[in-house]
Amino acid sequence: MPETIWWKTGTVYQVYPRSFQDTNGDGVGDLPGITARLEHLAWLGVDAVWISPFYRSPMADFGYDVADYRAVDPLFGTLEDFDALIAEAHRRKLKVILDFVPNHSSIAHPWFAESRASRENPKRDWYLWRDPAPDGGPPNNWLSNFGGPAWTRDEASGQYYYHAFLAEQPDLNWRNPEVRAAMHDVLRFWLERGVDGFRVDVIWHLIKDEGFRDNPQNPDFAPHQPGINRFSQVYSCDRPEVIEVISGMRAVLREFGERVLIGEIYLPVERLVTYYGPDLEAADLPFNFQLLETPWQADAVAALVAEYEAALPEGGWPNWVLGNHDRPRIAARVGDAQARVAAMLLLTLRGTPTLYYGDEIGLGHVPIPPDRVQDPWERNEPGHGRDPVRTPMQWDDSRHAGFSAVEPWLPQTEDAERRNVDAMRDDSRSILTLYRRLLSLRRDHPALSVGGWRNVPLPPSLATEVFAYERFEGDETLRILLNFGSVERSIPLEDDAAKQETWSVLLSTRPGRAGEATGNVLHLSPDEGVVLRAHPSS
């Protein structure tokens, strides 16, 4: 059997702490709330919880603007609350992964206050300062990911500082060895408290072009796209020197044993896989977000999976993601019926899957009234905001769905009385039950957790609607068939008569089929996915 390192065999569950559980009645989730709900994660069957930022912050970008990397913001609790969370998670055999935000700090961080104090300050080079262009404007054409220029002028010194995101989030200079050393010490601070790994925010941004050259025009830019897409980000991110920086982080984690380093990377497959690094010494898991960008069609998804599997470096471990705190939820993108198919896809592909809180109850798009918009990106570039994917978790049918005793910071779904954990927990037909069964299947069948993957060719008339593949380990072969279409499909199963195999249904997205013998043809209902198990014919 292949090696069984926990982050290879396990499943990660992302919690956005503002929206998981409020325990102090302010309408915002907190660390004690996560601790109080760990039993749900243990019951569901995930193996690790990744917690989005809770560090001390002015909250210009809801915690991704860090003012103190070693402190818990009072909004979320205390350092003692964090220690209690770690202890309770480990007691339930759940790993804890923290969000690490090293590309930029808050404008309120003491490091930036010193850097801004004067051009001669020892920490001036901890951030990216440049003289104006000859016309007095920004040093180059780099844009902010949240709209507008990526440079802000400091009137006192006459120079501009760079920020890939908000002006309140100045970028750190990772070419400076003092910055690297300080950030490595931040990692050690949390590792010494028992953290099992880190998801590193915008890891491909950490090194910028040394000459700060202008980015080239993007010939594919369309007016409906965010402004950042006007230029190809050739010089402002994804620089080759970043691999050395990531390897340095990885070395710190290895001081503490088998910890995991996950990198947030929005890049095409051929660039994404380079972040494993030479000899696999960079990111353990460069986050694979390709499913977020690919059209929801069987042939497109099949082509993506094959491309990604072929591009992985030898020994590189794959991973898959359907959603997160920045992108539309899977149920909002594909609808309730296909969200079940998506769950089966995520939890049966080869590699480490990451679930986003609320997907297990099928949370979809939640409209945000204009007077309740929170996201600064939405205010800067309407239509691109992330509030609809960050709405509070729904636990029961009480007022505010058991999330809080008061009005939550964002609205919840109109069907919260039905769409909640309590209502779905004992319902054999619910998407929550499906997620739990899929997670159980992964644990019980090494073919799913550590086994190989291969595509199963289908006739062209079927391949546009049905994605078929196999997972195998030792003597076990499982075949997954996913119907992306809205009509019934009949799938022949005798693709290799020499194998002399019969098949039975292990699990279906449609209740009631488990244990069913299929014969030579499987009738796949609209929007249905099945996991089949092969049995040698007698």
VEXDREN-822065 format. One line per 2 residues: number of its first residue (from 1); their letters; for each residue x, y, z of C-alpha. Coordinates in nm, 3 decimals, always signed. Example, Ala and Ser with C-alpha at 12.3 -4.5 7.8 and 13.67 -1.06 7.14 Angstrom:
1	AS	+1.230 -0.450 +0.780 ~ +1.367 -0.106 +0.714
END
This chain:
1	MP	+0.000 +0.000 +0.000 ~ +0.128 +0.356 -0.070
3	ET	+0.252 +0.560 +0.225 ~ -0.028 +0.687 +0.448
5	IW	+0.083 +1.033 +0.566 ~ -0.220 +1.195 +0.732
7	WK	-0.248 +1.484 +0.489 ~ -0.250 +1.239 +0.198
9	TG	-0.518 +1.007 +0.330 ~ -0.727 +1.269 +0.510
11	TV	-0.994 +1.521 +0.417 ~ -0.968 +1.892 +0.502
13	YQ	-1.268 +2.103 +0.609 ~ -1.240 +2.481 +0.583
15	VY	-1.401 +2.697 +0.851 ~ -1.450 +3.069 +0.798
17	PR	-1.450 +3.168 +1.167 ~ -1.675 +3.474 +1.134
19	SF	-1.949 +3.245 +1.006 ~ -1.928 +2.912 +1.188
21	QD	-2.067 +2.969 +1.539 ~ -2.117 +3.275 +1.756
23	TN	-2.092 +3.211 +2.130 ~ -2.075 +3.564 +2.276
25	GD	-2.383 +3.715 +2.111 ~ -2.223 +3.971 +1.881
27	GV	-2.345 +3.813 +1.556 ~ -1.994 +3.708 +1.452
29	GD	-1.845 +3.360 +1.489 ~ -1.550 +3.298 +1.720
31	LP	-1.294 +3.040 +1.828 ~ -1.505 +2.901 +2.116
33	GI	-1.777 +2.853 +1.854 ~ -1.548 +2.636 +1.643
35	TA	-1.457 +2.434 +1.951 ~ -1.826 +2.390 +2.035
37	RL	-1.892 +2.249 +1.686 ~ -1.594 +2.014 +1.654
39	EH	-1.825 +1.724 +1.728 ~ -2.002 +1.794 +1.398
41	LA	-1.673 +1.759 +1.212 ~ -1.589 +1.437 +1.393
43	WL	-1.938 +1.300 +1.319 ~ -1.914 +1.405 +0.956
45	GV	-1.587 +1.219 +0.920 ~ -1.332 +1.480 +0.812
47	DA	-0.974 +1.459 +0.933 ~ -0.850 +1.818 +0.955
49	VW	-0.997 +2.163 +1.006 ~ -0.844 +2.461 +0.825
51	IS	-0.931 +2.786 +1.000 ~ -0.929 +3.115 +0.808
53	PF	-0.751 +3.408 +0.981 ~ -0.835 +3.507 +1.337
55	YR	-0.523 +3.716 +1.408 ~ -0.538 +4.067 +1.552
57	SP	-0.657 +4.290 +1.269 ~ -0.840 +4.616 +1.189
59	MA	-1.058 +4.392 +0.966 ~ -1.022 +4.598 +0.649
61	DF	-1.025 +4.262 +0.471 ~ -1.176 +4.054 +0.752
63	GY	-0.852 +3.929 +0.901 ~ -0.639 +3.906 +0.589
65	DV	-0.486 +4.236 +0.703 ~ -0.282 +4.120 +1.001
67	AD	-0.167 +4.366 +1.269 ~ -0.015 +4.102 +1.499
69	YR	+0.069 +3.755 +1.371 ~ +0.101 +3.612 +1.723
71	AV	-0.226 +3.735 +1.874 ~ -0.593 +3.641 +1.847
73	DP	-0.821 +3.932 +1.763 ~ -1.064 +3.998 +2.052
75	LF	-1.350 +3.957 +1.803 ~ -1.264 +3.586 +1.791
77	GT	-1.150 +3.529 +2.148 ~ -0.814 +3.483 +2.315
79	LE	-0.496 +3.283 +2.278 ~ -0.628 +3.062 +2.558
81	DF	-0.939 +2.998 +2.347 ~ -0.713 +2.890 +2.063
83	DA	-0.518 +2.654 +2.290 ~ -0.847 +2.501 +2.406
85	LI	-0.954 +2.456 +2.043 ~ -0.629 +2.276 +1.958
87	AE	-0.663 +2.048 +2.261 ~ -1.025 +1.958 +2.184
89	AH	-0.953 +1.901 +1.816 ~ -0.661 +1.672 +1.890
91	RR	-0.868 +1.487 +2.148 ~ -1.109 +1.407 +1.864
93	KL	-0.815 +1.312 +1.638 ~ -0.874 +1.618 +1.420
95	KV	-0.572 +1.801 +1.280 ~ -0.567 +2.182 +1.282
97	IL	-0.439 +2.386 +0.988 ~ -0.403 +2.763 +1.016
99	DF	-0.425 +3.030 +0.751 ~ -0.087 +3.206 +0.721
101	VP	-0.089 +3.549 +0.552 ~ +0.275 +3.631 +0.473
103	NH	+0.244 +3.832 +0.152 ~ +0.113 +4.144 +0.323
105	SS	+0.048 +4.277 +0.670 ~ -0.198 +4.537 +0.789
107	IA	-0.111 +4.901 +0.754 ~ -0.154 +4.898 +1.134
109	HP	+0.125 +4.645 +1.192 ~ +0.417 +4.792 +1.394
111	WF	+0.654 +4.677 +1.119 ~ +0.482 +4.902 +0.867
113	AE	+0.468 +5.193 +1.111 ~ +0.846 +5.172 +1.140
115	SR	+0.892 +5.122 +0.767 ~ +0.683 +5.431 +0.697
117	AS	+0.858 +5.646 +0.958 ~ +1.142 +5.749 +0.727
119	RE	+1.344 +5.639 +0.429 ~ +1.633 +5.565 +0.665
121	NP	+1.439 +5.344 +0.907 ~ +1.591 +4.994 +0.942
123	KR	+1.256 +4.841 +0.847 ~ +1.210 +5.055 +0.535
125	DW	+1.318 +4.762 +0.319 ~ +1.072 +4.527 +0.491
127	YL	+0.808 +4.660 +0.249 ~ +0.813 +4.758 -0.118
129	WR	+0.881 +5.131 -0.158 ~ +0.954 +5.297 -0.493
131	DP	+1.005 +5.647 -0.624 ~ +0.729 +5.794 -0.842
133	AP	+0.736 +5.762 -1.219 ~ +0.880 +6.064 -1.407
135	DG	+0.531 +6.214 -1.426 ~ +0.489 +6.182 -1.050
137	GP	+0.244 +5.894 -1.080 ~ +0.275 +5.530 -0.964
139	PN	+0.608 +5.355 -1.032 ~ +0.454 +5.109 -1.281
141	NW	+0.121 +4.982 -1.416 ~ +0.058 +4.712 -1.156
143	LS	-0.303 +4.693 -1.040 ~ -0.467 +4.586 -0.716
145	NF	-0.661 +4.260 -0.713 ~ -0.941 +4.456 -0.546
147	GG	-0.963 +4.729 -0.810 ~ -0.758 +5.040 -0.889
149	PA	-0.383 +5.100 -0.869 ~ -0.160 +4.878 -0.656
151	WT	+0.047 +5.175 -0.540 ~ -0.035 +5.433 -0.273
153	RD	+0.166 +5.753 -0.231 ~ +0.306 +5.835 +0.112
155	EA	+0.308 +6.213 +0.126 ~ +0.565 +6.236 +0.405
157	SG	+0.839 +6.052 +0.216 ~ +0.726 +6.115 -0.141
159	QY	+0.748 +5.745 -0.227 ~ +0.483 +5.488 -0.314
161	YY	+0.428 +5.156 -0.136 ~ +0.297 +4.848 -0.315
163	HA	-0.017 +4.655 -0.215 ~ -0.147 +4.368 -0.425
165	FL	-0.483 +4.404 -0.250 ~ -0.620 +4.691 -0.040
167	AE	-0.413 +5.000 +0.041 ~ -0.452 +4.883 +0.402
169	QP	-0.256 +4.567 +0.311 ~ +0.101 +4.667 +0.218
171	DL	+0.310 +4.386 +0.068 ~ +0.614 +4.263 +0.258
173	NW	+0.952 +4.234 +0.086 ~ +1.034 +3.864 +0.087
175	RN	+1.371 +3.931 -0.078 ~ +1.480 +4.073 +0.259
177	PE	+1.630 +3.794 +0.478 ~ +1.512 +3.972 +0.794
179	VR	+1.151 +3.945 +0.675 ~ +1.197 +3.575 +0.607
181	AA	+1.347 +3.516 +0.950 ~ +1.068 +3.707 +1.125
183	MH	+0.800 +3.516 +0.938 ~ +0.969 +3.182 +1.006
185	DV	+0.953 +3.268 +1.374 ~ +0.579 +3.333 +1.338
187	LR	+0.540 +2.981 +1.196 ~ +0.736 +2.837 +1.487
189	FW	+0.517 +3.026 +1.737 ~ +0.205 +2.845 +1.615
191	LE	+0.378 +2.513 +1.553 ~ +0.495 +2.512 +1.914
193	RG	+0.128 +2.549 +2.015 ~ +0.047 +2.227 +1.832
195	VD	-0.063 +2.341 +1.487 ~ -0.049 +2.064 +1.225
197	GF	+0.012 +2.277 +0.918 ~ -0.058 +2.596 +0.728
199	RV	-0.251 +2.710 +0.425 ~ -0.040 +2.994 +0.290
201	DV	-0.237 +3.285 +0.146 ~ -0.156 +3.399 -0.213
203	IW	+0.171 +3.209 -0.203 ~ +0.246 +3.281 -0.570
205	HL	+0.259 +3.655 -0.494 ~ +0.545 +3.645 -0.242
207	IK	+0.824 +3.750 -0.481 ~ +0.791 +4.032 -0.732
209	DE	+1.009 +4.123 -1.029 ~ +1.332 +4.279 -0.903
211	GF	+1.315 +4.551 -1.168 ~ +0.944 +4.625 -1.113
213	RD	+0.878 +4.613 -1.487 ~ +0.535 +4.697 -1.629
215	NP	+0.299 +4.405 -1.677 ~ +0.202 +4.344 -2.041
217	QN	-0.150 +4.404 -2.171 ~ -0.379 +4.100 -2.155
219	PD	-0.517 +4.046 -2.507 ~ -0.804 +3.837 -2.368
221	FA	-0.934 +4.099 -2.125 ~ -1.311 +4.153 -2.138
223	PH	-1.497 +4.448 -1.980 ~ -1.702 +4.223 -1.748
225	QP	-1.386 +4.090 -1.583 ~ -1.223 +4.240 -1.273
227	GI	-0.984 +4.523 -1.351 ~ -0.681 +4.317 -1.247
229	NR	-0.726 +4.113 -1.565 ~ -0.641 +4.412 -1.786
231	FS	-0.277 +4.307 -1.762 ~ -0.106 +3.969 -1.750
233	QV	+0.053 +3.938 -1.406 ~ +0.393 +3.842 -1.544
235	YS	+0.607 +4.059 -1.319 ~ +0.391 +4.116 -1.009
237	CD	+0.362 +3.747 -0.914 ~ +0.459 +3.387 -1.006
239	RP	+0.829 +3.467 -1.020 ~ +1.075 +3.174 -1.029
241	EV	+1.249 +3.284 -0.706 ~ +0.934 +3.214 -0.506
243	IE	+1.011 +2.841 -0.494 ~ +1.315 +2.909 -0.275
245	VI	+1.097 +3.112 -0.038 ~ +0.841 +2.832 -0.011
247	SG	+1.115 +2.575 +0.047 ~ +1.236 +2.787 +0.338
249	MR	+0.890 +2.772 +0.497 ~ +0.873 +2.401 +0.433
251	AV	+1.205 +2.352 +0.613 ~ +1.064 +2.527 +0.921
253	LR	+0.763 +2.294 +0.925 ~ +0.989 +1.991 +0.898
255	EF	+1.157 +2.095 +1.224 ~ +0.830 +1.984 +1.385
257	GE	+0.774 +1.651 +1.212 ~ +0.503 +1.570 +0.960
259	RV	+0.331 +1.906 +0.916 ~ +0.161 +2.012 +0.593
261	LI	+0.225 +2.321 +0.380 ~ -0.064 +2.409 +0.148
263	GE	-0.024 +2.694 -0.098 ~ -0.307 +2.909 -0.237
265	IY	-0.230 +2.930 -0.609 ~ -0.460 +3.049 -0.887
267	LP	-0.256 +2.948 -1.190 ~ -0.296 +2.716 -1.492
269	VE	-0.206 +2.351 -1.438 ~ +0.135 +2.375 -1.603
271	RL	+0.238 +2.655 -1.362 ~ +0.056 +2.517 -1.060
273	VT	+0.254 +2.193 -1.054 ~ +0.588 +2.377 -1.047
275	YY	+0.503 +2.479 -0.689 ~ +0.582 +2.130 -0.565
277	GP	+0.937 +2.243 -0.629 ~ +1.243 +2.050 -0.740
279	DL	+1.261 +1.722 -0.547 ~ +0.918 +1.806 -0.398
281	EA	+1.072 +2.047 -0.148 ~ +0.828 +2.337 -0.184
283	AD	+0.452 +2.314 -0.118 ~ +0.321 +1.975 -0.008
285	LP	-0.014 +2.062 -0.167 ~ -0.026 +2.349 -0.416
287	FN	-0.401 +2.412 -0.400 ~ -0.567 +2.288 -0.718
289	FQ	-0.856 +2.523 -0.793 ~ -0.911 +2.406 -1.150
291	LL	-1.261 +2.274 -1.078 ~ -1.362 +2.629 -0.986
293	ET	-1.277 +2.750 -1.336 ~ -1.375 +2.454 -1.556
295	PW	-1.720 +2.438 -1.726 ~ -1.946 +2.192 -1.544
297	QA	-1.958 +1.939 -1.828 ~ -1.850 +1.576 -1.814
299	DA	-1.603 +1.596 -2.100 ~ -1.447 +1.921 -1.975
301	VA	-1.401 +1.784 -1.622 ~ -1.266 +1.454 -1.755
303	AL	-1.012 +1.639 -1.968 ~ -0.908 +1.852 -1.670
305	VA	-0.853 +1.551 -1.443 ~ -0.647 +1.374 -1.709
307	EY	-0.439 +1.688 -1.773 ~ -0.371 +1.741 -1.402
309	EA	-0.282 +1.377 -1.337 ~ -0.040 +1.382 -1.633
311	AL	+0.122 +1.709 -1.521 ~ +0.194 +1.607 -1.161
313	PE	+0.563 +1.557 -1.088 ~ +0.666 +1.208 -0.985
315	GG	+0.565 +1.166 -0.621 ~ +0.358 +1.485 -0.617
317	WP	+0.033 +1.430 -0.430 ~ -0.284 +1.568 -0.595
319	NW	-0.560 +1.766 -0.429 ~ -0.903 +1.899 -0.526
321	VL	-1.125 +2.187 -0.417 ~ -1.486 +2.272 -0.510
323	GN	-1.521 +2.600 -0.323 ~ -1.379 +2.838 -0.066
325	HD	-1.433 +3.178 +0.096 ~ -1.348 +3.363 -0.228
327	RP	-1.543 +3.179 -0.498 ~ -1.912 +3.100 -0.562
329	RI	-2.037 +2.792 -0.381 ~ -2.071 +2.473 -0.582
331	AA	-2.450 +2.452 -0.529 ~ -2.484 +2.810 -0.657
333	RV	-2.287 +2.719 -0.968 ~ -2.442 +2.385 -1.061
335	GD	-2.771 +2.358 -0.869 ~ -2.888 +2.126 -0.592
337	AQ	-2.901 +1.807 -0.800 ~ -2.553 +1.844 -0.947
339	AR	-2.412 +1.951 -0.609 ~ -2.459 +1.586 -0.508
341	VA	-2.267 +1.469 -0.815 ~ -1.997 +1.725 -0.732
343	AM	-1.967 +1.585 -0.379 ~ -1.907 +1.237 -0.520
345	LL	-1.652 +1.373 -0.766 ~ -1.458 +1.559 -0.497
347	LT	-1.448 +1.265 -0.257 ~ -1.360 +0.993 -0.509
349	LR	-1.085 +1.160 -0.715 ~ -0.726 +1.075 -0.629
351	GT	-0.571 +1.310 -0.377 ~ -0.659 +1.522 -0.076
353	PT	-1.005 +1.686 -0.093 ~ -1.093 +2.012 +0.079
355	LY	-1.455 +2.077 +0.177 ~ -1.590 +2.426 +0.245
357	YG	-1.816 +2.468 +0.548 ~ -2.184 +2.461 +0.453
359	DE	-2.135 +2.267 +0.131 ~ -2.236 +1.956 +0.325
361	IG	-2.586 +2.103 +0.366 ~ -2.597 +2.237 +0.011
363	LG	-2.567 +2.608 +0.089 ~ -2.593 +2.801 -0.237
365	HV	-2.596 +3.166 -0.337 ~ -2.733 +3.392 -0.065
367	PI	-2.840 +3.736 -0.195 ~ -2.692 +4.024 +0.005
369	PP	-2.906 +4.342 +0.024 ~ -2.707 +4.656 -0.067
371	DR	-2.729 +4.789 +0.288 ~ -2.569 +4.471 +0.425
373	VQ	-2.270 +4.447 +0.191 ~ -1.952 +4.392 +0.390
375	DP	-1.686 +4.296 +0.134 ~ -1.449 +4.581 +0.036
377	WE	-1.399 +4.424 -0.307 ~ -1.775 +4.443 -0.374
379	RN	-1.767 +4.811 -0.281 ~ -1.475 +4.875 -0.517
381	EP	-1.596 +4.655 -0.804 ~ -1.967 +4.571 -0.771
383	GH	-2.057 +4.222 -0.886 ~ -1.735 +4.057 -0.775
385	GR	-1.791 +4.045 -0.398 ~ -1.747 +3.744 -0.174
387	DP	-2.018 +3.802 +0.089 ~ -2.260 +3.545 -0.065
389	VR	-2.012 +3.262 +0.003 ~ -1.938 +3.366 +0.361
391	TP	-2.285 +3.355 +0.512 ~ -2.333 +3.195 +0.855
393	MQ	-2.358 +2.819 +0.898 ~ -2.708 +2.683 +0.958
395	WD	-2.734 +2.438 +1.247 ~ -3.103 +2.407 +1.337
397	DS	-3.449 +2.556 +1.279 ~ -3.432 +2.811 +1.561
399	RH	-3.408 +3.184 +1.503 ~ -3.085 +3.263 +1.317
401	AG	-3.047 +2.889 +1.249 ~ -2.860 +2.820 +1.571
403	FS	-2.563 +3.031 +1.461 ~ -2.622 +3.320 +1.701
405	AV	-2.869 +3.461 +1.950 ~ -2.870 +3.790 +1.756
407	EP	-2.886 +3.901 +1.392 ~ -2.578 +3.756 +1.218
409	WL	-2.324 +3.975 +1.041 ~ -2.453 +3.840 +0.706
411	PQ	-2.796 +3.700 +0.615 ~ -2.877 +3.330 +0.591
413	TE	-3.078 +3.135 +0.334 ~ -3.454 +3.178 +0.312
415	DA	-3.497 +2.803 +0.360 ~ -3.281 +2.787 +0.675
417	ER	-3.562 +2.614 +0.867 ~ -3.518 +2.314 +0.636
419	RN	-3.160 +2.359 +0.520 ~ -2.969 +2.297 +0.841
421	VD	-2.765 +2.026 +1.009 ~ -3.034 +1.913 +1.252
423	AM	-3.298 +1.874 +0.980 ~ -3.066 +1.680 +0.750
425	RD	-2.869 +1.473 +0.997 ~ -3.117 +1.184 +1.019
427	DS	-3.256 +1.220 +0.668 ~ -3.122 +0.935 +0.455
429	RS	-3.193 +1.137 +0.139 ~ -3.012 +1.456 +0.242
431	IL	-2.691 +1.587 +0.092 ~ -2.546 +1.589 +0.445
433	TL	-2.603 +1.213 +0.471 ~ -2.444 +1.171 +0.128
435	YR	-2.131 +1.361 +0.235 ~ -2.104 +1.151 +0.551
437	RL	-2.140 +0.827 +0.355 ~ -1.882 +0.938 +0.100
439	LS	-1.636 +1.025 +0.376 ~ -1.698 +0.689 +0.539
441	LR	-1.640 +0.518 +0.205 ~ -1.303 +0.694 +0.170
443	RD	-1.195 +0.567 +0.511 ~ -1.314 +0.211 +0.450
445	HP	-1.168 +0.169 +0.100 ~ -0.795 +0.230 +0.045
447	AL	-0.869 +0.240 -0.327 ~ -1.030 +0.581 -0.264
449	SV	-0.789 +0.723 -0.009 ~ -0.453 +0.611 -0.148
451	GG	-0.524 +0.410 -0.463 ~ -0.449 +0.479 -0.826
453	WR	-0.668 +0.656 -1.082 ~ -0.746 +0.579 -1.444
455	NV	-0.997 +0.710 -1.693 ~ -1.264 +0.476 -1.830
457	PL	-1.335 +0.559 -2.196 ~ -1.699 +0.582 -2.294
459	PP	-1.862 +0.600 -2.639 ~ -1.863 +0.959 -2.770
461	SL	-2.241 +0.974 -2.735 ~ -2.203 +0.922 -2.358
463	AT	-1.875 +1.100 -2.286 ~ -2.029 +1.445 -2.322
465	EV	-2.265 +1.373 -2.032 ~ -2.100 +1.102 -1.821
467	FA	-1.755 +1.099 -1.660 ~ -1.626 +0.751 -1.577
469	YE	-1.306 +0.656 -1.396 ~ -1.165 +0.387 -1.169
471	RF	-0.983 +0.387 -0.839 ~ -0.785 +0.077 -0.753
473	EG	-0.561 -0.061 -0.482 ~ -0.448 -0.421 -0.432
475	DE	-0.730 -0.653 -0.535 ~ -0.998 -0.385 -0.519
477	TL	-1.133 -0.187 -0.814 ~ -1.400 +0.078 -0.780
479	RI	-1.564 +0.246 -1.077 ~ -1.722 +0.589 -1.046
481	LL	-1.985 +0.701 -1.297 ~ -2.111 +1.059 -1.282
483	NF	-2.404 +1.179 -1.489 ~ -2.363 +1.553 -1.551
485	GS	-2.680 +1.555 -1.760 ~ -3.053 +1.574 -1.695
487	VE	-3.155 +1.257 -1.883 ~ -3.112 +0.890 -1.799
489	RS	-2.807 +0.718 -1.947 ~ -2.737 +0.348 -1.997
491	IP	-2.372 +0.267 -1.941 ~ -2.217 -0.058 -2.069
493	LE	-1.991 -0.218 -1.810 ~ -1.825 -0.489 -2.018
495	DD	-1.542 -0.279 -2.150 ~ -1.294 -0.565 -2.110
497	AA	-1.449 -0.910 -2.144 ~ -1.124 -1.075 -2.039
499	KQ	-1.165 -0.942 -1.687 ~ -1.490 -1.136 -1.641
501	ET	-1.608 -0.895 -1.372 ~ -1.949 -0.820 -1.229
503	WS	-2.037 -0.501 -1.048 ~ -2.249 -0.391 -0.754
505	VL	-2.344 -0.047 -0.626 ~ -2.151 +0.065 -0.319
507	LS	-2.307 +0.410 -0.306 ~ -2.531 +0.628 -0.519
509	TR	-2.623 +0.993 -0.495 ~ -2.978 +0.860 -0.527
511	PG	-3.089 +0.676 -0.211 ~ -3.181 +0.310 -0.217
513	RA	-2.934 +0.161 -0.465 ~ -2.660 +0.037 -0.233
515	GE	-2.599 -0.335 -0.283 ~ -2.775 -0.345 -0.618
517	AT	-2.618 -0.583 -0.874 ~ -2.588 -0.403 -1.206
519	GN	-2.558 -0.669 -1.476 ~ -2.384 -0.568 -1.798
521	VL	-2.548 -0.228 -1.819 ~ -2.592 +0.038 -1.553
523	HL	-2.894 +0.264 -1.582 ~ -2.781 +0.600 -1.452
525	SP	-3.059 +0.838 -1.354 ~ -3.047 +1.208 -1.439
527	DE	-2.801 +1.393 -1.212 ~ -2.688 +1.066 -1.053
529	GV	-2.346 +0.948 -0.952 ~ -2.258 +0.595 -0.841
531	VL	-1.961 +0.413 -0.697 ~ -1.943 +0.053 -0.821
533	RA	-1.734 -0.229 -0.685 ~ -1.590 -0.497 -0.911
535	HP	-1.635 -0.867 -0.826 ~ -1.451 -1.140 -1.017
537	SS	-1.698 -1.372 -1.191 ~ -1.702 -1.727 -1.062
END
